[in-house]
Amino acid sequence: MPELPEVETVMRGLKPVLEGRRIAGVTLRRAGLRFPFPPRFSERLAGSRVTGLWRRAKYILAGLDSGEVLLVHLGMTGRFTVLQGQQARSLGEFYFESATGEAGHGPHDHVVLALDDGTHVVYTDPRRFGIMDLFPEAEAGSHKLLSGIGVEPLGNEFNVGYLAACFRGKAAPLKAALLDQRIIAGLGNIYVCEALFRARLSPRRKARTLARKKGHDPRLDALMRHVREVLAEAIAAGGSTLQDFAHTDGAAGAFQQRFLVYGREGEPCMNCGAPVKRLVQSGRSTFYCRHCQT
């Protein structure tokens, strides 16, 4: 599933294409994705101008001059492709399963937005775990998918004081605490593994051990710094492509080439040479070095 850097990369790819453009028409090739499309979805989108695009956690949000907000979650295999003149921006680079070979008309191309400049934005999702919703902007804070989400890890609210307050008395393993979307928005499995390795902290460590009644363990400063660094580097690399992820121009992400522990079970640790270990926490694979991370 795409994590924060991948969603940020897609949002940045869509931003210059969609912002300021009017949606001339919408083609829906099914009744919904993971959930049904909202009532009159096509009619409410058509004619609206996109006023802004941003990311919240793992959601892409588009503000419309109609006063509504389009929400998109990519699910497991969702991706956007920008077509100009019915041709992909970078020919041959996109993932399409089309019987005719014509981009945008494949069996998994479920939503097509036609813009007023002739551009078409195609949403493709083989597994249909993605989400699209449309709601009044005033209801964004109370939306069932957005309410209760924690702070953005690249924002000013993500700081040592905040983390210490969240971790104080928390018996959950450090990795589980970092993946808790009520604490930190959008942080996912890959980047938590990488940040913990850089910070030399065990994923098994209790979160509360880094927070004291007053103040915090200095290693919490390092953890926060490495979370930011890993995310920033991943965004700069265009995210990580493990299976299906691609940018809006069809290119794959490159951060997977820089993984220090994720997916490297049995390979030598980059620091000490000991084999990288894998364990399962809350149903997810964790990769770490038991010698370097304590």
C-alpha positions in Angstrom: 0.0 0.0 0.0 1.4 3.4 -0.9 2.7 5.3 2.2 3.2 9.0 2.8 6.1 9.6 0.3 4.2 7.8 -2.5 1.0 9.7 -1.9 2.9 13.0 -1.7 4.7 12.2 -5.0 1.3 11.5 -6.7 -0.2 14.6 -5.3 2.7 16.7 -6.5 2.4 15.1 -9.9 -1.3 16.0 -10.1 -1.0 19.5 -8.7 0.2 21.3 -11.9 -2.2 19.3 -14.0 -5.4 19.9 -12.0 -5.0 23.1 -10.1 -6.8 26.0 -11.8 -8.4 23.6 -14.4 -12.1 23.0 -14.8 -13.4 19.4 -14.8 -15.3 19.3 -18.1 -16.7 15.8 -17.6 -16.4 12.6 -15.6 -16.6 9.0 -16.8 -17.3 6.3 -14.3 -16.9 2.7 -15.5 -18.3 1.1 -12.3 -20.5 2.0 -9.4 -17.7 2.4 -6.9 -14.3 1.2 -5.6 -14.0 -0.1 -2.1 -17.2 1.8 -1.3 -19.9 3.1 -3.7 -19.3 6.5 -5.2 -21.3 9.3 -3.5 -24.7 10.2 -4.9 -24.5 12.2 -8.2 -20.7 12.0 -8.1 -20.2 12.7 -11.8 -22.7 15.6 -11.9 -21.3 17.3 -8.8 -17.7 17.1 -10.1 -18.5 18.2 -13.7 -18.2 22.0 -14.2 -16.2 22.5 -11.0 -12.8 24.2 -11.0 -10.0 22.7 -8.9 -8.8 25.4 -6.5 -6.1 23.5 -4.7 -4.5 20.1 -4.1 -3.0 18.8 -0.9 -2.2 15.7 1.1 -3.5 14.7 4.5 -2.0 11.5 5.9 -2.4 9.0 3.0 -5.3 10.9 1.4 -5.2 13.2 -1.6 -7.6 16.1 -1.3 -8.8 18.5 -4.1 -10.6 21.7 -3.2 -13.3 22.7 -5.7 -14.9 26.1 -6.4 -18.3 24.4 -5.7 -17.3 24.4 -2.0 -16.8 20.6 -2.0 -13.7 18.5 -1.5 -12.8 15.5 -3.5 -11.0 12.8 -1.4 -8.9 10.0 -2.9 -7.2 7.1 -1.3 -5.1 4.9 -3.6 -5.7 1.7 -1.7 -3.3 -1.1 -2.6 -3.0 -0.7 -6.4 -4.6 2.6 -7.3 -2.7 5.1 -9.5 -3.4 8.1 -11.6 -2.2 8.6 -15.2 -2.2 11.9 -17.0 -3.1 11.7 -20.7 -2.6 14.4 -23.2 -4.2 13.9 -26.6 -5.1 10.4 -25.4 -1.4 9.6 -25.2 0.5 8.9 -22.0 3.0 11.6 -21.1 5.8 9.1 -21.2 4.9 6.5 -23.8 5.3 2.9 -22.8 5.9 3.7 -19.1 2.4 3.3 -17.8 0.7 0.3 -16.4 -2.4 -0.4 -18.4 -4.3 -3.7 -19.0 -6.2 -2.6 -22.0 -7.6 -5.1 -24.5 -7.4 -2.4 -27.2 -4.1 -1.1 -26.1 -5.5 2.4 -25.8 -4.6 4.0 -22.5 -7.5 4.9 -20.4 -9.8 2.2 -21.7 -8.5 -0.8 -19.9 -10.6 -3.1 -17.7 -9.1 -1.5 -14.6 -9.4 2.1 -15.7 -12.4 3.0 -13.5 -12.6 6.9 -13.4 -11.6 9.4 -16.1 -11.6 13.1 -15.5 -11.7 15.2 -18.7 -10.3 18.7 -18.1 -11.1 21.9 -19.9 -7.7 21.9 -21.7 -8.2 18.5 -23.2 -6.1 16.6 -20.6 -7.5 13.4 -19.3 -6.7 12.1 -15.8 -7.3 8.3 -15.5 -7.6 6.4 -12.2 -6.6 2.8 -12.6 -7.1 0.3 -9.7 -6.9 -3.5 -10.4 -7.8 -4.5 -6.9 -10.4 -1.7 -6.3 -9.3 -1.0 -2.7 -9.1 2.7 -3.5 -11.6 5.3 -2.2 -13.2 8.4 -3.7 -15.6 10.6 -1.8 -17.0 14.1 -2.2 -18.1 16.2 0.7 -18.6 19.9 1.8 -15.3 21.6 2.7 -16.9 22.7 6.1 -17.2 19.0 7.0 -13.5 18.1 6.4 -12.6 18.1 10.1 -15.5 15.8 11.0 -15.2 13.5 8.0 -15.1 9.8 9.1 -11.8 9.2 7.3 -10.1 12.4 8.4 -11.2 13.0 12.0 -8.9 11.7 14.7 -5.8 11.6 12.5 -2.6 12.6 14.2 -0.1 15.3 13.3 1.8 15.4 10.0 5.3 14.1 10.5 6.7 16.9 8.2 4.8 19.6 10.0 5.7 21.9 12.9 3.4 20.0 15.3 5.5 16.9 15.0 8.2 17.7 17.7 9.9 16.0 20.6 7.5 17.4 23.2 4.5 16.0 21.3 6.1 12.6 20.9 7.1 12.5 24.6 3.5 13.3 25.6 2.1 10.6 23.3 4.6 7.9 24.4 4.4 8.7 28.1 3.0 5.6 29.9 2.5 3.8 26.6 3.3 0.1 26.8 3.0 -0.6 23.1 6.1 -1.5 21.2 7.8 1.5 19.6 7.0 0.4 16.1 3.3 0.1 16.8 3.2 3.5 18.5 4.8 5.1 15.4 2.3 3.4 13.1 -0.6 4.6 15.2 -2.4 7.0 12.8 -4.0 8.7 15.8 -0.5 9.9 16.8 1.3 10.4 13.5 -0.5 10.8 10.1 0.6 8.8 7.1 3.7 7.1 8.6 3.8 3.6 7.3 5.7 0.3 7.7 8.6 0.8 5.3 9.6 4.2 6.7 9.2 3.3 10.3 11.6 0.3 9.9 14.1 2.6 8.2 13.8 5.4 10.7 14.2 3.0 13.7 17.3 1.5 12.2 18.9 4.9 11.7 18.0 5.9 15.2 19.4 2.6 16.5 16.2 1.8 18.4 14.6 -1.6 18.6 11.1 -2.0 17.2 10.4 -4.1 20.3 11.3 -1.4 22.7 8.3 0.0 24.8 7.4 3.5 23.6 7.2 4.7 27.2 10.9 4.0 27.8 11.7 7.1 25.7 9.4 9.4 27.7 9.9 10.4 31.3 7.6 12.1 33.8 9.5 15.3 33.0 11.5 15.5 29.8 12.4 12.7 27.5 15.2 10.3 26.5 17.7 12.0 24.1 17.2 9.2 21.7 13.7 10.5 21.0 15.3 13.6 19.4 17.2 11.3 17.1 14.1 9.3 16.3 12.1 12.4 15.3 15.0 13.7 13.2 15.4 10.4 11.4 11.6 10.1 10.7 11.8 13.5 9.0 15.0 12.6 7.1 13.7 9.3 5.8 10.4 10.8 4.6 12.2 13.8 3.0 14.7 11.5 1.2 11.9 9.2 0.0 9.9 12.0 -1.4 12.9 13.4 -3.2 13.5 9.9 -4.7 9.8 9.7 -5.8 8.8 7.2 -3.2 9.4 3.4 -3.2 8.2 1.0 -5.9 7.8 -2.5 -4.6 5.0 -3.8 -6.9 2.5 -1.4 -8.4 3.3 2.2 -7.4 4.2 4.7 -10.2 4.2 8.5 -10.6 1.7 10.2 -12.7 4.3 10.3 -15.5 4.7 6.5 -15.2 8.1 6.5 -13.6 8.8 4.1 -10.7 10.0 5.3 -7.3 13.7 4.9 -6.4 13.9 4.9 -2.6 13.8 1.1 -2.5 17.3 1.2 -3.8 18.3 2.9 -0.5 16.7 0.6 2.0 19.0 -0.2 4.8 16.9 -2.9 6.5 13.4 -3.1 4.9 13.1 -6.3 2.8 16.7 -7.3 3.6 16.2 -10.3 5.8 19.3 -12.4 6.1 21.5 -9.8 4.4 24.4 -8.2 6.3 23.6 -5.1 8.4 25.0 -2.0 6.8 26.5 -1.0 10.2 27.8 -4.2 11.8 27.5 -7.0 9.3 25.2 -9.1 11.4 22.2 -10.6 9.4 19.1 -8.4 9.2 16.3 -10.1 11.1 12.6 -10.2 10.4 9.7 -10.4 12.8 6.0 -10.0 12.6 4.4 -7.2 14.7 0.6 -6.6 14.4 0.5 -8.7 11.2 3.3 -6.6 9.5 6.9 -7.6 8.8 9.5 -5.7 10.7 13.1 -5.7 9.6 15.9 -4.7 12.0 19.4 -5.5 13.3 19.2 -6.9 16.8 22.8 -5.9 17.5 22.6 -2.2 16.4 19.1 -1.5 17.5 18.4 -1.7 21.3 
